[in-house]
Amino acid sequence: MPEEETLFRAAKQNRIFQDVVDQIQEAIITGRLKIGDKLPAERELKEMLQTSRSTLREALRVLEQKGLIEIKLGVGGGARVRAASADQVTESLDLLIRSQRVSLDHLAEFRKGVEGDVVAIAAERAGRADIERVKELLDRARHCADAGVGQLNRFLQADKELHLAFAQISGNPVYLSVMKMVHDNIHRYYEQFLSMEDREMKENFLDLEKIVKAVENREIEEARRLAQAHVLRFNRYMKKR
């Protein structure tokens, strides 16, 4: 951690609360405070920022809610910088879904664009080990589809892992974070709307099989088309209910 006397300046008095949040956040984002670093003790922070205890504590709570720090109480406690996480974004999407502000069509429109792009990039960048990995996941989905609707939950899990594997292959952490956020929340729609019997499971498995083959053969635009069709098929199943 850098020298404490140079880490922060006195907060601007006309916007003191927001300035405290902004200064600490900027120190974390720019790397002056690194993951695992402990922030100066409360008394030192108050002196550096020239703010009150209540303002400082409220600012730290905001930073904790943002996922930038974690606060531990007691001996040896204090505020430490934590690793970035998509948890807050995922929670926001979960709240949107639960408040019914994201419709099935909203979600399908978003997924069609993003997942089409992700699979197209995977088709361009996949290496031999990547192909072996997605084929293993495809085999898992095949066993579930062959076993029938009793294995639906395991089939949906394999489907999710395949989509996340394609995002991993893209090498783009933004795609991976967004895909994880969507697939961690989409189960709420499945619970409420998804009606899938043996025939639908097999149709969806065939979608996945074709996508994997297109990725393996580096058929970029075909992979994109197939992924988009797969998303729309799921959406049709749910809209029937």
C-alpha positions in Angstrom: 0.0 0.0 0.0 1.3 3.5 -0.8 2.3 5.9 2.0 -0.8 6.8 3.9 -0.1 10.6 4.0 -0.2 10.7 0.1 -3.2 8.3 -0.3 -6.0 10.8 0.2 -6.5 14.6 0.4 -9.1 16.6 2.4 -12.5 15.9 1.0 -14.3 18.8 -0.7 -16.6 20.2 1.9 -19.5 21.1 -0.5 -19.8 17.4 -1.5 -18.0 15.7 1.3 -19.8 12.4 1.4 -19.5 11.7 -2.4 -15.9 12.9 -2.5 -14.9 10.4 0.3 -16.5 7.6 -1.7 -14.9 8.8 -5.0 -11.4 9.1 -3.6 -11.3 5.7 -2.0 -13.0 4.1 -5.1 -10.4 5.8 -7.4 -7.5 4.6 -5.3 -8.9 1.0 -5.7 -9.7 1.3 -9.4 -6.3 2.8 -10.3 -4.4 0.1 -8.2 -3.0 2.4 -5.6 -4.9 0.2 -3.2 -4.6 -3.4 -4.3 -6.7 -6.5 -3.5 -6.1 -7.5 0.1 -4.8 -4.1 1.1 -6.1 -2.8 4.4 -7.4 0.7 4.4 -5.9 3.0 7.0 -7.5 2.9 10.5 -10.7 5.0 10.9 -8.9 7.7 12.9 -6.2 8.1 10.2 -8.8 8.2 7.4 -10.7 10.9 9.3 -7.6 13.0 9.6 -6.6 12.5 5.9 -10.0 13.2 4.5 -10.9 15.8 7.2 -14.4 14.3 7.7 -16.6 13.1 10.5 -16.8 9.6 11.7 -20.4 9.2 10.6 -19.7 10.4 7.1 -16.7 8.1 6.8 -18.6 5.1 8.0 -21.5 5.8 5.6 -19.0 6.1 2.7 -17.4 2.8 3.7 -20.8 1.1 3.8 -21.5 2.4 0.2 -18.1 1.0 -1.0 -18.9 -2.3 0.7 -22.3 -2.4 -1.1 -20.5 -1.8 -4.4 -18.3 -4.8 -3.6 -15.1 -2.8 -3.5 -14.2 -3.5 0.1 -15.2 -5.8 2.9 -15.5 -4.6 6.5 -14.7 -6.9 9.5 -15.4 -5.9 13.0 -13.4 -6.7 16.2 -9.8 -7.1 16.9 -7.8 -7.2 13.7 -10.8 -6.0 11.7 -11.2 -3.0 9.5 -11.8 -2.4 5.8 -9.9 -4.4 3.1 -10.0 -4.2 -0.7 -11.7 -7.2 -2.2 -11.6 -8.8 -5.6 -14.0 -7.4 -8.2 -17.2 -9.5 -8.5 -20.2 -9.6 -10.7 -22.4 -10.3 -7.7 -23.9 -6.9 -7.4 -24.8 -6.8 -11.1 -26.3 -10.3 -10.9 -28.3 -9.2 -7.9 -29.6 -6.2 -9.8 -30.8 -8.4 -12.7 -32.4 -10.8 -10.2 -34.4 -7.9 -8.7 -35.4 -6.7 -12.2 -36.6 -10.2 -13.0 -38.5 -10.6 -9.7 -40.2 -7.3 -10.2 -41.3 -8.5 -13.7 -39.6 -5.5 -15.4 -37.6 -7.8 -17.7 -40.0 -9.7 -20.0 -39.3 -13.0 -21.8 -38.9 -11.1 -25.0 -36.5 -8.6 -23.5 -34.3 -11.4 -22.3 -34.5 -13.3 -25.6 -33.6 -10.2 -27.6 -30.6 -9.5 -25.4 -29.4 -13.2 -25.4 -29.8 -13.5 -29.1 -27.3 -10.7 -29.7 -24.8 -11.5 -27.0 -24.8 -15.3 -27.3 -24.7 -15.2 -31.1 -21.6 -13.0 -30.8 -20.0 -15.2 -28.1 -20.4 -18.4 -30.1 -19.1 -16.7 -33.3 -16.0 -15.6 -31.4 -15.5 -19.0 -29.9 -15.7 -20.5 -33.4 -12.8 -18.2 -34.4 -10.7 -18.7 -31.3 -11.3 -22.3 -30.0 -8.2 -24.5 -29.6 -8.0 -28.2 -29.4 -8.4 -28.3 -25.6 -11.4 -26.0 -25.8 -13.1 -28.3 -28.3 -12.4 -31.3 -26.1 -14.0 -29.5 -23.1 -17.2 -28.5 -25.0 -17.5 -32.1 -26.3 -17.4 -33.4 -22.8 -20.2 -31.0 -21.8 -22.1 -32.0 -24.9 -21.8 -35.7 -23.9 -23.2 -34.9 -20.5 -26.2 -33.1 -22.2 -26.7 -36.1 -24.5 -26.9 -38.6 -21.6 -29.5 -36.3 -19.9 -31.6 -36.0 -23.1 -31.5 -39.7 -23.7 -32.6 -40.3 -20.1 -35.7 -38.1 -20.6 -37.5 -35.4 -18.7 -36.4 -36.9 -15.3 -33.0 -35.5 -16.0 -34.2 -32.0 -17.1 -32.5 -30.1 -14.4 -29.2 -31.8 -15.2 -29.7 -31.1 -18.9 -30.3 -27.4 -18.2 -27.1 -27.3 -16.1 -25.1 -28.9 -18.9 -26.7 -26.3 -21.3 -25.6 -23.5 -19.0 -22.1 -24.8 -18.7 -21.8 -25.1 -22.5 -22.8 -21.4 -22.9 -20.3 -20.3 -20.2 -17.6 -22.5 -21.9 -18.1 -20.6 -25.1 -17.8 -17.3 -23.2 -14.6 -18.6 -21.6 -13.2 -19.5 -25.0 -13.8 -16.0 -26.3 -11.2 -14.8 -23.9 -13.2 -11.7 -23.2 -14.0 -11.3 -19.4 -16.9 -8.9 -20.2 -18.7 -11.6 -22.2 -18.0 -14.2 -19.4 -19.3 -11.9 -16.7 -22.4 -11.0 -18.7 -23.2 -14.6 -19.6 -22.7 -15.8 -16.0 -25.0 -13.0 -14.8 -27.8 -14.0 -17.3 -27.5 -17.7 -16.8 -27.4 -17.4 -13.0 -30.7 -15.6 -13.1 -32.6 -17.3 -16.0 -33.6 -20.2 -13.8 -36.4 -18.0 -12.4 -38.0 -18.0 -15.9 -37.5 -21.7 -16.2 -39.3 -22.3 -12.9 -42.2 -20.1 -13.9 -42.5 -20.7 -17.6 -40.4 -23.6 -19.0 -42.4 -26.6 -20.1 -40.0 -29.2 -21.7 -40.8 -32.8 -22.4 -38.6 -35.5 -23.9 -39.1 -34.2 -27.5 -38.1 -30.7 -26.6 -35.1 -31.9 -24.7 -33.9 -33.8 -27.7 -34.5 -30.8 -30.0 -32.5 -28.6 -27.8 -29.7 -31.2 -27.6 -29.6 -31.3 -31.4 -29.2 -27.5 -31.3 -26.2 -27.8 -29.0 -24.7 -30.6 -31.0 -24.9 -28.4 -34.2 -23.4 -25.4 -32.4 -20.5 -27.4 -31.1 -19.8 -28.8 -34.6 -19.9 -25.4 -36.1 -17.4 -24.1 -33.5 -15.2 -27.1 -34.1 -15.3 -26.5 -37.9 -14.7 -22.7 -37.4 -17.9 -21.9 -39.2 -18.3 -18.5 -37.6 -21.5 -17.2 -39.1 -23.2 -20.6 -39.0 -22.3 -20.9 -35.3 -23.8 -17.4 -34.7 -27.0 -18.4 -36.6 -27.4 -21.6 -34.7 -26.9 -20.0 -31.3 -29.5 -17.4 -32.0 -32.0 -20.0 -33.2 -31.3 -22.0 -30.0 -32.1 -18.9 -27.8 -35.3 -18.3 -29.8 -36.4 -21.9 -29.4 -36.1 -21.7 -25.6 -38.1 -18.5 -25.7 -40.9 -20.1 -27.7 -41.1 -23.0 -25.2 -41.5 -20.5 -22.3 -44.0 -18.3 -24.1 -46.3 -21.2 -24.7 -47.1 -21.1 -21.0 
